[in-house]
Amino acid sequence: MPFIMSRVNVKLPKSKELMLKKRLGQAIANVPGKSEEVLMVGFQDNYSLYLRGNGDEPLAYIEVAIFGTEHHLGYQGLNADITQAFYDVLGIEPDHLYIKYDDITSWGVQGQFIDRRDYM
């Protein structure tokens, strides 16, 4: 159950959104047991973002939520791939992109509640 939510302060045409979706699907494979098959992504463009008091340059704030990965295996490669994807597709400089990681311990899908303790 990985989820990646991206907020950018630039217009995101559908063609670039689809490019990012594909790149994020490839990037999540850095994390053992995760793949595009279980990845959900969301995009919000033209979002008001400011960094160091400036909102004129392309910026991104990305949240990555992953279930059952408390040891953060593969996060370094995931982080690098996400950063590179946003640079390649939208020209967002690495120092203009922040990524927040959330460790999900429980979640619900298909009407079922799933808790990490049940898998230990």
C-alpha positions as CSV (number, residue, x, y, z in Angstrom):
1,M,0.0,0.0,0.0
2,P,2.3,2.8,-1.1
3,F,0.8,6.2,-1.8
4,I,2.6,9.1,-3.3
5,M,1.0,12.5,-3.3
6,S,2.7,15.3,-5.2
7,R,2.0,19.0,-4.9
8,V,3.7,21.3,-7.4
9,N,3.4,25.1,-8.0
10,V,3.4,24.7,-11.8
11,K,0.8,23.6,-14.3
12,L,1.0,19.8,-14.8
13,P,-0.3,18.9,-18.3
14,K,-1.8,15.4,-18.6
15,S,1.1,14.2,-20.7
16,K,3.6,15.1,-18.0
17,E,1.4,13.7,-15.2
18,L,1.4,10.4,-17.0
19,M,5.2,10.5,-17.4
20,L,5.5,11.2,-13.6
21,K,3.0,8.4,-12.8
22,K,5.2,6.0,-14.8
23,R,8.4,7.1,-13.2
24,L,6.9,6.9,-9.7
25,G,5.8,3.3,-10.6
26,Q,9.3,2.4,-11.4
27,A,10.8,4.3,-8.4
28,I,8.6,2.4,-5.9
29,A,10.3,-0.9,-6.9
30,N,13.3,0.3,-4.9
31,V,11.4,-0.8,-1.8
32,P,11.4,-4.5,-1.4
33,G,7.9,-6.0,-1.9
34,K,6.5,-2.8,-3.5
35,S,5.6,-2.3,-7.1
36,E,3.4,-0.2,-9.4
37,E,0.8,-2.9,-9.1
38,V,0.0,-1.7,-5.5
39,L,0.9,2.0,-5.9
40,M,-1.6,4.8,-5.7
41,V,-0.5,8.2,-6.8
42,G,-2.1,11.7,-6.7
43,F,-1.1,15.0,-8.2
44,Q,-2.1,18.5,-7.4
45,D,-0.8,21.2,-9.7
46,N,-0.8,25.0,-9.4
47,Y,-0.5,24.6,-5.6
48,S,0.7,27.6,-3.7
49,L,4.1,26.7,-2.5
50,Y,6.9,29.0,-1.2
51,L,10.5,28.2,-0.3
52,R,12.7,30.7,1.4
53,G,9.9,33.3,0.9
54,N,9.9,32.7,-2.9
55,G,7.2,31.0,-5.0
56,D,8.4,32.1,-8.4
57,E,10.5,29.0,-9.2
58,P,9.2,25.5,-9.7
59,L,8.7,23.7,-6.4
60,A,7.4,20.4,-5.2
61,Y,6.2,18.9,-1.9
62,I,5.8,15.1,-2.0
63,E,4.4,12.8,0.6
64,V,5.2,9.1,0.4
65,A,3.2,6.7,2.7
66,I,4.3,3.1,2.8
67,F,2.9,0.2,4.9
68,G,5.2,-2.2,6.7
69,T,8.6,-0.6,6.0
70,E,9.9,0.6,9.3
71,H,13.5,-0.2,8.4
72,H,13.3,2.0,5.3
73,L,14.9,-0.5,3.0
74,G,15.2,1.0,-0.5
75,Y,14.2,4.5,0.6
76,Q,17.6,6.0,-0.6
77,G,17.0,4.8,-4.1
78,L,13.4,5.7,-4.0
79,N,14.3,9.2,-2.9
80,A,16.9,9.6,-5.7
81,D,14.5,8.3,-8.3
82,I,11.6,10.6,-7.2
83,T,14.0,13.6,-7.2
84,Q,15.3,12.7,-10.7
85,A,11.8,12.2,-12.1
86,F,10.6,15.6,-11.0
87,Y,13.7,17.2,-12.4
88,D,13.5,15.4,-15.7
89,V,9.8,16.0,-16.3
90,L,9.1,19.4,-14.7
91,G,12.6,20.9,-14.3
92,I,12.3,21.1,-10.5
93,E,15.8,21.5,-9.0
94,P,16.6,18.9,-6.3
95,D,17.0,21.7,-3.7
96,H,13.4,22.9,-4.6
97,L,11.8,19.6,-3.8
98,Y,10.9,18.2,-0.4
99,I,9.9,14.6,0.3
100,K,8.1,13.6,3.5
101,Y,7.9,9.9,4.4
102,D,5.2,8.3,6.5
103,D,5.4,4.8,8.0
104,I,1.9,3.3,7.8
105,T,1.3,0.8,10.6
106,S,-2.3,0.1,9.8
107,W,-4.7,0.8,6.9
108,G,-7.9,-0.3,5.2
109,V,-8.6,-1.7,1.8
110,Q,-11.5,-3.6,0.3
111,G,-13.4,-3.1,3.5
112,Q,-10.7,-4.9,5.5
113,F,-8.6,-3.4,8.3
114,I,-4.9,-4.4,8.1
115,D,-2.5,-3.9,11.0
116,R,1.3,-4.5,10.8
117,R,1.2,-6.4,14.1
118,D,-0.8,-9.1,12.4
119,Y,2.2,-9.7,10.0
120,M,4.9,-9.9,12.6
